[in-house]
Amino acid sequence: MIRVNIVDLKPGTVLAQPVRNHQGLLLLDAGAKITKKTIRIFKSWGVIEVSVEGELNESRTAAKTPVAEVQDTFKRDLEAKFSDVMDDPVMVEIFNVAIRQLMKDLPKIENE
């Protein structure tokens, strides 16, 4: 089983675990094949990572890229800032939007 960032998810990949949104609603069950449509659905629900079938190969076990490190830092920082309000569904959605926006803007930041 491999944890894959949603931006790296490819159609045809098989889920190793069910994918749920932050309210616990099942979006797609384990064993399902990923399609372009399901990737769009995951993004719209704020899913950041999923577990897929397979094993890490040597190229994936290499050190994280600078972009991945920045993404992890953004996520940790936001989780710390939102930690007291994550029981509020509105705040969870604001958190998800903030993460999506930061990840979308990351290539712009990296090129500056």
C-alpha positions as CSV (number, residue, x, y, z in Angstrom):
1,M,0.0,0.0,0.0
2,I,1.3,3.5,-1.0
3,R,0.0,6.9,0.2
4,V,-0.3,9.1,-3.0
5,N,-0.9,12.8,-3.1
6,I,-4.0,13.6,-5.1
7,V,-2.0,15.6,-7.7
8,D,0.1,12.5,-8.4
9,L,-2.9,10.1,-8.7
10,K,-3.2,8.4,-12.1
11,P,-6.3,6.9,-13.7
12,G,-6.3,3.1,-13.6
13,T,-4.7,3.0,-10.1
14,V,-6.5,0.8,-7.6
15,L,-7.5,2.0,-4.1
16,A,-6.1,0.1,-1.2
17,Q,-8.4,1.8,1.3
18,P,-11.8,3.5,1.1
19,V,-11.7,7.3,0.5
20,R,-14.0,9.4,2.7
21,N,-14.5,13.1,3.0
22,H,-14.0,15.0,6.2
23,Q,-17.5,14.3,7.3
24,G,-17.0,10.6,6.9
25,L,-19.0,10.2,3.7
26,L,-17.7,7.4,1.6
27,L,-16.5,8.7,-1.8
28,L,-15.1,5.5,-3.2
29,D,-14.5,2.1,-1.7
30,A,-11.3,0.0,-1.6
31,G,-10.6,-2.0,-4.7
32,A,-12.1,0.6,-7.0
33,K,-10.2,1.8,-10.0
34,I,-9.4,5.5,-10.2
35,T,-10.7,7.5,-13.2
36,K,-10.3,11.1,-14.2
37,K,-13.8,11.8,-12.9
38,T,-13.0,10.3,-9.4
39,I,-9.8,12.4,-9.2
40,R,-12.0,15.5,-9.9
41,I,-14.4,14.4,-7.2
42,F,-11.7,13.8,-4.7
43,K,-10.3,17.3,-5.4
44,S,-13.7,18.9,-5.0
45,W,-14.1,17.2,-1.6
46,G,-10.7,18.3,-0.5
47,V,-9.1,14.9,-0.4
48,I,-5.3,15.4,-0.3
49,E,-4.0,11.8,-0.2
50,V,-5.3,8.3,-0.9
51,S,-3.9,4.8,-0.3
52,V,-3.4,2.8,-3.4
53,E,-2.3,-0.8,-4.1
54,G,1.4,-1.4,-4.8
55,E,4.8,-1.0,-3.2
56,L,7.3,1.8,-3.2
57,N,10.0,1.4,-5.8
58,E,13.5,2.9,-5.6
59,S,12.6,6.1,-7.5
60,R,9.8,6.8,-5.1
61,T,11.9,6.1,-1.9
62,A,14.3,8.9,-2.8
63,A,14.3,12.0,-0.7
64,K,11.3,14.3,-1.1
65,T,11.5,16.9,-3.7
66,P,11.6,20.5,-2.5
67,V,8.0,21.0,-3.6
68,A,6.8,18.0,-1.5
69,E,8.7,19.4,1.5
70,V,7.0,22.8,1.0
71,Q,3.6,21.1,0.7
72,D,4.2,19.2,3.9
73,T,5.2,22.4,5.7
74,F,2.1,24.2,4.4
75,K,-0.1,21.4,5.6
76,R,1.5,21.1,9.0
77,D,1.3,24.9,9.5
78,L,-2.4,25.0,8.6
79,E,-3.2,22.0,10.7
80,A,-1.7,23.7,13.7
81,K,-3.6,26.9,13.0
82,F,-6.9,25.1,12.5
83,S,-6.4,22.5,15.3
84,D,-8.9,24.1,17.7
85,V,-11.7,24.5,15.1
86,M,-11.7,21.2,13.1
87,D,-14.9,20.1,14.8
88,D,-16.8,22.8,12.9
89,P,-17.7,21.6,9.3
90,V,-17.4,25.2,8.0
91,M,-13.9,25.5,9.3
92,V,-13.0,22.1,7.9
93,E,-14.1,23.3,4.5
94,I,-12.1,26.6,4.9
95,F,-9.1,24.5,5.8
96,N,-9.5,22.4,2.7
97,V,-9.9,25.4,0.4
98,A,-6.8,27.0,2.0
99,I,-4.7,23.8,1.3
100,R,-6.0,23.5,-2.2
101,Q,-5.2,27.2,-2.9
102,L,-1.7,26.9,-1.4
103,M,-1.0,23.8,-3.5
104,K,-2.3,25.5,-6.6
105,D,-0.1,28.5,-6.0
106,L,3.0,26.5,-5.2
107,P,4.4,26.4,-8.8
108,K,4.0,30.2,-9.0
109,I,5.9,30.6,-5.7
110,E,8.6,28.2,-6.8
111,N,9.2,30.1,-10.1
112,E,9.7,33.5,-8.3
